[in-house]
Every structure is written in structure tokens, then in C-alpha cells.
Amino acid sequence: MGLYDSQRDPDEQRRAFTSGEVPVSVVGLGKMGLPLAAVYAETAGEVIGVDVDQGVVDGINEGRSHIKGEPGLSDLVAEQVEAGRLRATTSAAEAAEAAAVHVVIVPTPLTDDHEPDLGALTAAVEGIGEGLSKGDLVVVECTVPPGTCEGRVRPLLSSVSGLDEDEFGVAFCPERTSSGRALKDIRGAYPKVVGGADEESGRAAELIYGELTSNDIVPMADATSAEAVKLFEGVYRDVNIALANELAKLDRDLGIDVNEAIDAANTQPFCDIHTPGPGVGGHCIPFYPYFIMKYTETDTPLLRTAREVNDSMPAHTVHLLADGLEAMGRDVDGSTVAVLGITYRAGVEETRKTPAAGVIDGLNARGAKVLAADPLIDDIESFGATPVDAADIPDEDVDAVVLVTAHEEFADIDWGRLEDALLVDGRGVLEEWCGEGDYRILTIGGGERVSGQ
């Protein structure tokens, strides 16, 4: 039944995988894990999902998805559960005993000291090890420090299962998935990177993902190289955004619209400067540099500086607002400020490392009364702000509005009633949304603009 070190013809192995003869367990049914499990189910025919949350497990077994904002996911989960191709449990060991391919996609957060916390990964691997059989393949999709599969996952699986390391396979195949488009990404929006702890592990993983994706497979020399690929993707974006943010802070010194200059520079094919903004959030980019910095002896000053620059942007946004109010003869202390957007990205229900938290904290520290609106978030009070419906903001007599996240719902605000307020645009959209009128709009990197002129 296993695919690792199998003597069967590769075509026969593919047939076995896609016919349900090779059951799959997917450990971790969160924002990335459930879409992955559902795509595995429609491809392989028999998937057992694993999650520590009993409510999540019960919901999936009833055909319900707990993930919001993923087009097509609810229908796909319902279809696969009804067809008997997908079920869920809280026991990784139980799932492992029934499966021959085991996929791990659990969170890897940071500790307060910025150390990658591999606790969830370790628990998942131990559970899989309890049900691991000879010929099984374990695939890690969650982001981990380089060397984790070969130096941690493989030995732990051997220790728990009692199998020798050459009796089962281990591969790293990083998820390349964005919230809001998970199914599209998993099915083949990008090439799939595959790296095995040994040659046979890589071969088996290539075979599986060749069926799962419509895109190319990019084989790596080993699992550690594949782990580095995922980190390098995130680090590139973090450093590039930091460059844009640092340039944005020079707008007053240079007396130019930095955003305009960036757009013009990017007309050269070798230039691709990202867009400045109020900060970098989410469960990926702000974390990945530490997966490298904490696991290498060589100093990485560029990565460290990029983190510092991007972490400084919420405070910079508050500073812009304070200067803007001062120019209008007002003070932050005692002003009413509305923050638009709590999630880190428009249309995505994710608040980890959101810039909005730093903006709200900075405003509170300066004595402002902070209101906040977000169509996707219910617990706005936990961020230190008073919740308000976006449509009601013109009725709140606000002194300033800060756009942190450009949810499309905010475009429908009656901006014509906010001409007396200072508008701080963190996403470069307010000039279009406001239309004609004498608005005071401060942009990050673009200085002050008057909408409609």
C-alpha cells in the first residue's frame, strides 16, 4: 500500500494513489490545511483529516467548513464528505494507522524571543510515528527552519515508530498558498517544490504532487533545500517591502511623491520595488526571517534591518497623522480617530502581526479616542479600540481616519461627509474612493494630496 521504496511500476503507483488504495492523512485543518485536505480528497479518494479542535472535526464530519473567505471550499468539503472521501478525527495516531501518506501542515509560530515554536509539529510527528508503517511517506508542508525534516522529523519518526530511517520516506513540499485563493493555488497556480530526505522520498513525493497539481514540479536536491525555498520567498518580500517603506519615509526630505517615483522605476524590467504601507502582517512574512536568523551562525544584518523597518511602520503612520493634525491646528490628544481595517490584508480574516494593532496602540498612547471598523472581525475591543460600523463613521464627528486595510466595503462610506477630517491613506486608494472634493489625504510616501484635483 505504501509508495516509498515500492517495487510497483510508477504508473501502477499513480493509479493506486488516485483510486483510494493509498489513504492519506492530513494533520492540521486550518486556513491552509483544510483546503489541502479537500484537494487531496478529490484527487486521492480517501483522506483522514486531523485537528486538535473537536469543534472543527465535528463540523467537517458534518460537511461544514470553518474557514471563511475561501471561494469554493465550503462546497468542496461538503461534496467530499458526502462522497465518503473525507473525514476528520482528533487523533493523529488513529489517522496514521489507516493512512500510507501523511501530510503535516500545522502552525509554526514564534515565541516571545522570536524562536520558531515547533511544538505543534513535534506533536503531529509523534502522533504519526505511533501509526507509521514500513513504506509510508511523510510530507511536511508547513514552514520550518532549514534542516528540520532531516535533523528532527526523520529521527523522531524512527524513534517513535521503531522503524529504521530507510524504511519510510520524508519529504518537504512547501505550501505556496495565499488566503482567499487556496484551492486555485493548491491545484496549480504555481510550480510545486519537492525535496526528499533521500532520493526515494523525493521520487515518491514527486509522484503524488504530479497528480495533485496541474503545474510543474520543481525537484530539489534534498529536503533542506526545499525548506530554504519557502523561507527565501518570504524573506525576499520582507526585504523588498522594507526598501519601499524606507524610501517612503524620504518623501519630505526629497520633496517628492515617492510612490510616483517607485511606479516609474518599475517600468524597467529589472526593477520591482514593492508598495509601501503601514506595516507587514500575516502568518508568513513577519515570521520567516527569524527561521533563518535563529538557525544560522552567520550574521544576517539585512534581514534584521528589514524586520526593524517594517515593524516601525505603524508608529510612522501615527506620526504622519499627528503631523497632519498639527498642521490643522489640532492635537492627537483628545482627538477622535477612526481606524479602518483590523485584518492585515483586505478580504482575509487574519490578524496575526496586523499593523492595525500598532497603529491603535500608538494612538491610544497619544491620548486619542480610537474607533475601529472591520467587516470580518468581531472582537475589535481586544485591540484597544471601540467598535463602530464603517457606515456610521461620518456620524461620529471624527478628527481623522486611518485606512490600514482596504476592505472593499470601505469604498461605500459616505466620504463626502468627511471633508473636515484628516484622512491617512495606508493603501493608496482613498483619492479614488473619495472622488471630487477638498479632502486632506496623507499617503505613506506620497505626501499630502487633495482628492478630486
N, C-alpha and C positions, 0 to 999 in steps of 0.2 A: 504493500500500500504506500510506502514511503517513496520519495523521489530522490533522496540523497543516496548516492552510490548504487543506484538501481541498474540492473543489467538489462532492463527492457529497452526496446528501441525508443528513441526520443519521440517519435510520432505516437507511439502507444502510450507514453507517459503523458503527452498533451491530451490525448483522448481520455485517459483516466482522470486527469485533473479537471477537465471541463465536464465530465459526466457525473461528478459527485463521488467518484470512487476514492478520491483523496480529500477527505474532510479538512476544513480549515478552521482554526480558532483565531479570533482577533481580540486581543486583550487591550481594553481601553475604548470606550464607546462615546468619546466626547465629540467636540466640534469637527475634528479630523477623523477620528476613529470610526464613528458610525457611518459616515459616507463611504469610507474604505470597506467596512464590513458589508455594506449593501452592494457595492460593486463586486466584491469577491463573491457574494451570494449569487448575483445574476450571472457571473462567469463560471464559477466552480460548482454551484448547485447545492452545496451543504456547508453552512457556516454557523459556528457557535460563537457568539459574541460574549465578552466578559467585561463586567464593570462592577466596581465596589458599591455602587449606589443601587440599592434594591428597587427604588422607585423607577430608575432608568431601565433596569432589567424588566420589571413588570410591564412598563409601558411598551417596550419593544416587543415583548411576547404577546401583547395585545394589538400589535401592528401600529403603534404610535411612535413617532419620532419626537424627542425632546429638544431637538436643535431647531432654532428659529433662523429664518433668513437664508435658507439653502434651497434654491429652486429645484423642484423635482424630488427632493429627499423624502418628504413625507409619503408621497405616492410610491416611491421605490421601496421603502421599508414595508409599507402595508402590503404591497404586491409580493415581496419575497417571503414575508412571514406567512401570508395566506397560502402561498405555494409550498410551504414547508421547507424552504431553502435557507431560512434564517431564524435562529432562536437565540436566547440570551440566558446567561447564568452569572452568579456572583463568584463562582469557583473556577479559578484558572486551572487547578489540577483536574477537575472534572472535565473541563473542555479539552485539556491537553490529552487526556486518556482517549478521547474519542477522535482526535484530530491527528493528521500527519504533517500538516503545515501550520506553524504557529507564528502569528504576526503580532508584534508588540508596538503599540502606539499610545503611550501614556505620557503625562506631563513630566517635564524636567525643569522645575522652577529653580530659582536662585535662593540661597539662604541670605540672611541679613549681611553676611560678609561677602556676598557675590560669589559664593561657591555653588557650582551645579549640584542640585539635590537629586541624587539617583535613587532615592528611597522607593519611589513607585516602580521604577524599572527593576530594581532588585527584587521587590515583592513579586512582580509579574514573572520574572525569570525563575524564581524559586518555585512558584506555582506550576509553571510549565515543566520544570525539571521533575516534579513529582509524577507527571504523567507522560514523560518523554519516552519514546521508543526508538529502537535502532532503525535508522533510515529516515527519521524525521528531519525536517528543515525548520529552523527558527529564523525569522526575518525581523529585524529591528527597523522600524520606520521613524520612530521619534528621534529628535535631535539629541545627540550625546557628544561628549568630549572625544577627540580623536584617540583611538586605541581602546575604546570601551568594549566593543564586540570581541576583539581578540584577547584583551587582557582581563576582562571582567565577566562578560556574558558567557563565553565559551567555558572557562574553568568552572564557573558557578553551576552551569547546567550539568557538567560532568560530575561535579561533587554531589549534587542533589540526586541525580538520576542513577548514579553508579555506572554509567556508560563511559567508555573511553572517548576522548575528544574526536577521534576519527570515525566514530560510529554514528554521528549525527552532523548535520550541517548548520552553519551560522552565517548569515549574510546581513549586510546593511544596505537598505534601499530607501533613501530619504524621501519623506513626503515632500512634494513640491506643490502644495495646495494652498489656496487663499480662501478665506471665509467669503461666502456669498457666491462661490463658483466651484465648490468642491467636486461635484460629480464630473463636471467638464474637465477639470484639471486631472483627476484620477484616471479618467478614461482615455486621456491622451493629449491634453493641451501642450505638454512639454515632454521632451525625451525623458525616459526613466533611467536614473543612475543606479547601477547594481555593482556591489562589491562583496565578494565572499571571503570568509576567513581562510578558506583554502580554495583550490581551483574547482573542486567538485561542488562546493557550496555556491560558488558564483554561477556555475553552469545550471544548477537546479533553479536558482533564483531567476536567471535569465529566461528559462523556460516558462516559469509561472507568469512573470510580468510581460512576457511576449504575448500571452493570452489576455492579460488584464488591460493592456494599453494598446491603442491604435498607433502610437508614436514609436519612435526609435528607442532601442535600448542602448545605453552607454555603459559598457563594461569597464570596471576599474581594476587595477592590479590587485587590490585587496580591500578588505572592509574598512581599514583605517583611511585609505584614500577616499573612499565614498563618504565616510563621516566628515572628512575635511571639506568636501564639495559643498555640502549643505551649509556649513559654517561660513565658507568663503562667500557664498551667495548673500547671506545676511550681512556679513561684515562689509562687503562692497557697498551695499545700500546705506549702511550706517555711516560709513566714512564719506560717501558722496553727499548724503543729506547734511552731514556736518559741514562740509565745504560750502554748500549752498547757504546754510544758516550763518556761517561765519561771514560770508560775503554780504549777506543781508544786513548784518549789523554795521556795515560800512556805508550805508546809503547816505547818512547825514554827512559823514566825513568827506565823501566824494561828491556829494551834491547831485546824485543821480538816482534813477529808478533801477535798482539792482536787478529786479525781475525782468525788466526790459532788456538789460544787458545780457542776462543769462539766456533769454529766449534767442537773442541774436547770435550769441556764441554757439548755441546748439544747432545753428544752421550748418555748421561744419560737421561732417560725418564722424570725425574723431572726437567730438566734444559732446558729452551727455551729462551736463550738470543737472542735478535733481532740483526740486522746488522747495524753497524754504518754507517753514511753518512754525507753529507754536510748540513743537516738540515731537518726539518719536515714541509711539506707544505700541501696544500689542504684545503677543506672547512670543514673538520671534526676535525681531531686530534688536531691541534693547538688551536681550539676554545673550545672544550668540558670541559677542566679543569676549565675554568672560569665560566661555567654554574653551577659548584659546588661551587667554591671558593667564588663567589659573592652572593650566596644564602644560605650559611650556616654560623652560628656564630662560630663554632669550627674551629680552625686554621688547615690548611692543608699544612704543610711545604713541604711534599714530592711532592705534585702536583705542588707547586710553584717552587721548585727547578728543577723539571723535565722540566718545561717550560723554565727556565733560561738556563739550559744546552743545550736544543735543539735549542733555539734561538741563542746560542753562536756559533753554528757550521759553519755558513757561514764565520764568522770572523776567526775561526780556520782554515778553508780551505784556506783563503787568507794568513794566517800566514805560513802555510805549503809551499805554493807557494813562498812566499818571502824568506823563509829559503832555499828552493831548488835553487832559482835563485842566492842567495848569494853564495851558495856552488859552483856555476858555474861561479862565478866572475861577476855576473850581478846584476842589481838593478831593483826593480819593477818600480820605477820612470823612465819613458821613454821607458819601455818595451812594446811590443805589445802582448796582451794576448787574446786568443780566448776562449770564454765560450760556451760550448756545452750543450744546453738544457735550455729553459726558463720555460717550464711547470714543475710542481712539480713532475710528475710521467711520466714514459715512455708511449707513446701511448695515453695519456689523455690530452685533450685540456683544462687544468685548471691551472691558475697561482696564485690563491689566496695563500698568505703566501709562495710563492715559495722560496726556498733557493737561487735560482739564483739572485734574487733581492739584497740580502745581499752581495753575492759574487761580483756582479758588482759594487755595491756602495763602497765596501771595496777596490776594485782595482782602481776605479776612485779616491778615496781619497788618494791613494798612488801614483798617477800620471801616472798610466798605460794608454795606448791606448787600449780600450776594444772593441773587436769584439764579436759578438754573432750569433749563428745559432740555429734555431729550425724549424723543418718541419711543425709544427702545428700553429705557431704564426706569425702574420703579423706585429704587432706593436712593434717590438723589440726596436725601438728608444725610446719608452716611458719608458723603463727600464734603459736608460742611456748608451746604447751600440750601436755600428754601426753594422747594419745587414750585414751578409755575408752568402753565400751558403756554406753548410758544405763541399761540394766537392772542393770548392775553397780555403779552409784554407791552404793547403800546398803551395799555391801560394802567401800567404800573408806575408811570412818571419816572422812568429810569434816566440816569445821567449818562450812562454808557452801556453799550452792548459789545460783548466779545464773542466773535464766531470762532469756536475751536474746532467744531466738526460740521462739515457741510451736508447735513442730512437734507434730502430734497424737500422735506416738509417745511423747512425754514424759509424756503423761497416764497411760500404763501403768506408769510407775515405781512401785515399792512405796514410796509416800510414808510409809506407816505406820512404816517403819524409819528415818525421817529426822527424828523429833521432836526430837532433841537438836541438830540443825543449824540454823543461821540460814538462812532462805530469803529471797532477794531477788527479788521478782517484778517483772520489767520489762514484763510484758504483761497484768497483771490477771487471771490465770487460776488461780493456784495455790490460792486459797481453795476453788475448786470442785474442782480436781483432788485436793487433799489430803483433803477430806471432814472427818469428825469427828476431833478430836484436838487436843492442845495444841501447835500449831505456832507458831513465831515467824516471821511473814511481814512483811517490809518491802516496801511498794509505793512506786513513784515517784509522789509526790503524795498518797498515801493514808495515810502514816504506818505504824504497826505494827498488825497485825491478828492475832487468834488464830483459826485455822481451826476451823470447826465450832461457834463460839459466837456 
